[in-house]
Amino acid sequence: MADMKKQLSVVLGSYNRLRFLKLTIESIRWELEQCPFSHEIVVVDGGSTDGTLMWLAKQKDIISIVQHNRGEWRGSPIETRSWGYFMNLGFKCAQGKYICMLSDDCLVVPGAIVKGVARFEEHLATGDRVGALAFYWRNWPEQQKYRVGRTLGDRMFVNHGLYLNNAMKEVGYCDEETYLFYHADGDLCLKMWEKGYTCVDAPDSYIEHYSHANLAARSSNTGKQHRDWENYLKRWQGIFYNPEKHNIGDWVEKKYDDSTLTAARFKHADGINWYRKIIAVKITSLFKERQIEEG
């Protein structure tokens, strides 16, 4: 087992979503302030041109990695690399026992990461060979319920959540060649399943995902999905995928009432300050309730 210097590494990728990235980072920071363990934040940027790089350079609590993935350099086009290559830059430098994978258009519902790590620790303490822990999430504003995904062979996988760093190393991180953008996360979890690890859900961990943060980039990426899906099925056919059963997985949904109104930050002009105010009010309310209960 590797000697980890941190308990947790939060790793996310970003490209030209400065407004949303700021909100994402602020939600991560507030969450990590409640953590009783050591942690770090790693952001891999794809060469943003909207001011993100200048902003990241000023954030002294963030390890920033720049991987220019578009445009030209000295008269030649820059080689476009896969999502797996991009994210592996962050995964491979992460020092945490656990790696929390998020996106730059997500918000952490308070308690998600802290409870997720506690859940992971409980599993490992009882001898469960867990390699990944999936957080429940939803696309805001169109979805009401939160969900976790089951991929090929009905095996659970992580859209947003935690990985055991040593398990990720054992399976060789993300596949950088087979997939351009889609299904590399499902593939990573299937590699863990193949090695004898399991992926389970974190029933008390929730993430809000804003699905329209950058429609132009999303439209471009969607064009790659068909190719990646075919490669995904081919890679796992006869292992976890059976064409006759068409066992391509589904979603496990559940309801949750977020009393902190985390998703509302997406539409509020002063989201960061407003969020801190909401959290402060919530904490004050809980403190008063506890005082009443204790007499």
C-alpha positions in Angstrom: 0.0 0.0 0.0 1.2 3.5 -0.9 2.1 5.9 1.9 -0.5 8.6 1.5 0.2 12.1 2.8 -3.4 13.2 2.8 -6.7 11.6 3.7 -8.6 13.2 0.8 -7.8 14.7 -2.6 -10.7 16.5 -4.4 -9.9 16.4 -8.2 -11.9 18.1 -10.9 -11.4 19.2 -14.5 -12.5 22.6 -15.9 -12.7 24.5 -19.1 -14.1 28.0 -19.6 -16.6 27.8 -16.8 -15.1 30.4 -14.4 -18.5 31.5 -13.0 -19.5 28.0 -12.2 -16.0 26.9 -11.1 -16.0 29.6 -8.4 -19.2 28.3 -7.0 -18.0 24.7 -7.2 -14.8 25.5 -5.4 -16.6 27.5 -2.7 -18.9 24.6 -2.0 -15.8 22.3 -1.8 -14.0 24.7 0.5 -16.9 25.0 2.9 -17.2 21.3 3.0 -13.5 20.7 3.6 -13.6 23.3 6.5 -15.8 20.8 8.3 -13.4 17.9 7.6 -11.5 16.5 10.6 -8.8 15.1 8.2 -6.1 16.4 5.9 -7.1 17.3 2.3 -6.1 19.0 -0.9 -7.9 20.4 -4.0 -6.5 19.7 -7.5 -7.9 21.4 -10.6 -6.9 20.3 -14.1 -7.7 23.1 -16.6 -7.9 22.5 -20.4 -6.5 25.8 -21.3 -9.4 28.2 -20.5 -9.6 31.6 -22.2 -12.2 33.1 -19.9 -10.0 34.2 -17.1 -10.0 30.9 -15.3 -6.2 30.5 -15.4 -5.6 33.9 -13.9 -8.1 33.2 -11.2 -6.6 29.8 -10.4 -3.1 31.2 -10.1 -4.3 33.4 -7.2 -5.9 30.5 -5.3 -3.2 29.4 -2.9 -5.2 26.4 -1.6 -5.5 24.8 -5.1 -3.0 22.7 -7.0 -3.5 23.8 -10.6 -2.6 21.8 -13.7 -2.9 23.3 -17.2 -3.2 21.0 -20.1 -3.9 23.0 -23.3 -6.2 20.9 -25.3 -7.3 23.2 -28.1 -6.0 25.8 -30.5 -2.5 26.1 -32.1 1.0 26.5 -30.9 3.8 27.9 -33.1 1.7 27.3 -36.3 0.7 23.7 -35.5 -2.6 22.4 -34.0 -2.4 21.3 -30.4 -3.0 17.6 -30.0 -6.4 16.9 -28.5 -6.2 14.4 -25.7 -8.9 12.3 -24.1 -10.9 12.9 -21.0 -9.0 10.0 -19.4 -5.6 11.5 -20.1 -6.9 14.9 -18.8 -8.2 13.5 -15.5 -5.3 11.2 -15.0 -3.0 14.2 -14.6 -5.0 15.1 -11.5 -5.5 11.5 -10.3 -1.8 10.6 -10.6 -0.6 13.6 -8.5 -3.3 13.2 -5.8 -1.8 12.3 -2.5 -5.0 11.4 -0.7 -6.1 8.0 0.5 -9.4 8.8 -1.2 -9.9 10.7 -4.4 -13.1 12.7 -4.7 -14.0 13.2 -8.4 -16.3 16.2 -9.2 -17.1 18.4 -12.1 -16.7 22.2 -12.5 -20.5 22.6 -12.8 -21.4 20.8 -9.6 -22.2 21.9 -6.0 -21.5 19.8 -3.0 -24.6 19.5 -0.8 -23.2 20.1 2.8 -22.0 16.9 4.4 -21.6 14.9 1.2 -17.8 14.5 1.2 -17.5 14.1 5.0 -20.2 11.5 5.2 -18.8 9.8 2.1 -15.4 9.4 3.6 -16.9 8.1 6.9 -19.0 5.6 4.9 -15.9 4.4 3.0 -14.0 4.0 6.3 -16.9 1.9 7.7 -16.8 -0.5 4.7 -13.0 -0.9 4.8 -13.0 -1.4 8.6 -15.3 -4.4 8.2 -13.2 -5.9 5.5 -15.3 -4.9 2.5 -13.1 -4.6 -0.7 -14.6 -1.4 -1.8 -12.8 0.5 -4.6 -15.3 3.3 -5.3 -18.3 5.1 -3.6 -20.9 6.8 -5.7 -22.6 10.0 -4.6 -26.2 10.6 -5.5 -26.7 13.5 -7.9 -29.2 15.2 -10.2 -29.3 17.5 -13.2 -30.7 20.8 -12.0 -33.2 22.2 -12.7 -34.9 19.5 -14.8 -34.7 16.6 -12.4 -36.3 16.3 -9.0 -34.8 13.0 -7.8 -31.2 12.2 -7.2 -29.6 9.1 -8.7 -26.6 6.8 -9.0 -25.8 4.8 -12.0 -25.4 1.1 -12.8 -23.5 0.4 -16.0 -22.8 -2.7 -18.0 -23.6 -5.9 -16.1 -25.7 -3.8 -13.7 -22.5 -2.9 -11.9 -22.6 0.4 -10.0 -20.2 3.2 -11.1 -19.2 6.7 -10.1 -20.4 9.9 -11.9 -19.4 11.9 -8.8 -17.9 10.4 -5.7 -14.9 8.7 -4.1 -12.3 6.3 -5.3 -9.7 4.5 -3.2 -6.4 5.8 -4.5 -4.6 2.5 -4.2 -7.4 0.7 -6.1 -7.2 3.3 -8.9 -3.4 2.8 -9.1 -3.9 -1.0 -9.2 -6.1 -0.9 -12.2 -4.0 1.6 -14.1 -6.2 4.7 -13.7 -8.4 5.8 -16.6 -8.2 4.3 -20.1 -6.6 7.1 -22.1 -6.9 5.6 -25.6 -10.3 3.8 -26.0 -12.6 6.7 -25.1 -12.5 10.3 -26.2 -14.9 11.7 -23.6 -17.6 9.4 -22.5 -17.8 6.1 -20.5 -14.2 6.3 -19.2 -15.6 6.7 -15.7 -17.8 3.6 -16.1 -14.8 1.7 -17.6 -12.6 2.7 -14.6 -15.2 1.2 -12.2 -15.6 -2.0 -14.3 -11.8 -2.4 -14.1 -12.1 -2.3 -10.3 -15.0 -4.8 -10.4 -12.8 -7.1 -12.6 -10.0 -6.9 -10.0 -12.4 -7.9 -7.2 -13.3 -4.5 -5.8 -16.9 -3.3 -5.5 -18.5 0.0 -6.1 -21.3 1.0 -3.6 -23.5 4.0 -3.1 -23.2 6.7 -0.4 -26.8 7.1 0.8 -26.2 10.4 2.6 -24.1 12.1 0.0 -25.6 14.4 -2.6 -24.4 16.6 -5.5 -26.2 19.2 -7.6 -25.1 19.2 -11.2 -26.0 22.1 -13.5 -26.4 20.5 -16.9 -26.4 23.7 -19.0 -23.2 25.4 -17.8 -21.5 25.3 -21.2 -23.9 24.1 -23.9 -21.4 24.6 -26.8 -18.8 22.4 -25.2 -21.4 19.8 -24.3 -22.8 19.7 -27.8 -19.3 19.1 -29.2 -18.7 16.3 -26.7 -22.0 14.7 -27.5 -20.9 14.1 -31.0 -18.3 11.7 -29.6 -20.7 9.6 -27.6 -21.7 7.1 -30.3 -18.1 6.1 -31.0 -17.2 5.9 -27.3 -20.3 3.8 -26.6 -19.5 1.2 -29.3 -15.9 0.9 -27.9 -17.3 0.5 -24.4 -19.6 -2.4 -25.4 -16.8 -4.0 -27.4 -14.3 -3.7 -24.5 -16.6 -5.4 -22.0 -18.5 -7.9 -24.1 -18.3 -11.4 -22.7 -17.1 -10.0 -19.4 -19.8 -7.7 -18.0 -21.8 -7.1 -21.1 -24.1 -9.7 -22.7 -25.6 -8.6 -26.0 -28.4 -11.1 -25.7 -29.4 -9.8 -22.2 -28.6 -6.2 -23.2 -27.6 -5.6 -19.6 -26.5 -2.0 -20.1 -27.6 -0.9 -16.6 -30.0 1.7 -15.3 -30.4 4.4 -12.7 -31.2 4.0 -9.0 -33.2 7.1 -7.9 -34.2 8.5 -4.5 -35.8 11.6 -3.1 -34.0 14.0 -0.9 -35.0 17.4 0.6 -32.0 19.7 0.7 -32.8 22.1 3.5 -29.8 24.2 2.6 -31.2 24.9 -0.9 -27.8 24.3 -2.5 -29.0 24.3 -6.1 -30.4 27.8 -5.7 -26.9 29.1 -5.9 -26.9 28.3 -9.6 -29.4 31.1 -10.3 -28.4 33.6 -7.7 -26.3 36.5 -8.9 -24.3 36.6 -5.7 -24.2 32.9 -5.2 -21.1 32.6 -3.0 -22.1 35.2 -0.3 -25.7 34.1 -0.4 -24.6 30.4 0.2 -22.5 31.4 3.2 -25.5 33.3 4.6 -27.8 30.3 4.1 -25.3 27.9 5.8 -24.9 30.3 8.7 -28.6 30.5 9.3 -28.9 26.7 9.1 -26.1 26.2 11.7 -27.6 28.8 14.0 -31.0 27.1 13.8 -29.5 23.6 14.5 -27.5 25.1 17.5 -30.7 26.6 19.0 -32.6 23.3 18.5 -29.8 21.4 20.3 -29.9 24.0 23.2 -33.7 23.5 23.5 -33.3 19.7 23.5 -30.6 19.8 26.2 -32.8 22.0 28.4 
